[in-house]
Amino acid sequence: MMKNEPVSGFSRNLRQRAIAGGLTLALGILLAAPAIAKLPPPTPEQQQAAEAKKAKDAQDAKAQADALAKVQDQIAARFGKGSGAAAKPAEAQPR
């Protein structure tokens, strides 16, 4: 029979680090639990402000989309991808 051999320093250090890491993780979860708790519902004023902001953002997005479409149409016309007289091949356009 062999006697129990002492644990080497490397594996002891690894075990200590694993235990310390597990404890740190558990402590972090316990401290974060209150932050995850459900927030109270917004007040009517906050709801109105959120709806107004949402409507303004939608209006701004529509204006930006319209401006982008206009610029894209201008670029397409410049490079002969549009309809009408601008549809000539790029080589045939006078410079």
GIUR-V682391 format. One record per backbone hydrogen bond with DSSP energy under -0.5 kcal/mol. CO is the residue of the C=O (numbers start at 1). NH is the residue of the N-H. Records with the same first field share a line. If there is no record, write none. Layout:
# GIUR-V682391
CO=NH ; NH
This chain:
# GIUR-V682391
8=12
9=13
10=14
11=15
12=16
13=17
14=18
15=19
16=20
17=21
18=22
19=23
20=24
21=25
22=26
23=27
24=28
25=29
26=30
27=31
28=32
29=33
32=35 ; 36
33=36 ; 37
34=37
43=47
44=48
45=49
46=50
47=51
48=52
49=53
50=54
51=55
52=56
53=57
54=58
55=59
56=60
57=61
58=62
59=63
60=64
61=65
62=66
63=67
64=68
65=69
66=70
67=71
68=72
69=73
70=74
71=75
72=76
73=77
74=78
75=79
76=81 ; 82
77=80
83=86
84=87
85=88
89=92 ; 93
90=93
